[in-house]
Amino acid sequence: MVFKFFTILSLIAVASAGGLPLVQDHHHQAYEPQVYHSVPAQYKFAYDVNDHQTGDNHSHSEERDGDLVHGEYSLIDADGFRRVVQYTVDPHSGFNAVVNRIPLEHVKTVVKQVAPVAYVAPTQTYAKQYAVPQAYHQYH
């Protein structure tokens, strides 16, 4: 019991001497807002797909440095041309793209020969005309 008494008494003595602050005073500190410096976005990526089983063949690459973006993608259109799109994006000009179509060598265009079709003159058509019904008024 004596030990508890001396412990409490020593804590009071230390607190009154200023060793332990009993109340924290935050009013004397000036407010300094947190400043977050934004780091410009930077990235690079690229991928290619070449699936012989499905015929899916395309690629895409892009690079960004801050607000400036450069990229290119390509794919094979159904008509046997490779479409290549090169693009840039910036805050001043927005999105700009240049599209090129390149014929593929392994794709051959096949034109099927069809028999010529003879010209057939249109036939005269007749429209049957009916008499216009007379208005029937029940009340005279």
C-alpha positions, 0 to 999 in steps of 0.5 A: 500500500505504501508503494502505491502511495509513493508511486502516485505521489511521484507522478504528481510531483513530476507532472507539477514540475512540468515533466509530464504535460497534463493538458496539451495546448494546440493553440500555439501551433500554426496550421500548415496545410499538407501539400501534395505534389502531383507526379505526372503520369508515366507509363508504357505498355504493348501487347500482340495477339496472333492466334492462328486457330481463330485468326485473331491478329492485333496489337497495341502499344502506348506511351504516356508522359504527363499529358502527352500520349502516343500510341498505335494499334493494328488489326486485320479487317474482314476485307484482308487489309491490316488497319494501322492507327497511330494516335496522339493525345494532348491537352491542346489538340485533343485526340488525333489519329492517322489511319493506314490500310495495308493489303496483306500478301497472303490474302487473295481476292477471289472474284466469282464469274457469274453468267451474264443476265439478259435484259428483260423489258418491264411488262405493262401493269394494269390497275383495276379501277372501282367506282367511287361509292356515293355518299349515303345520307339517311337524313333528308 
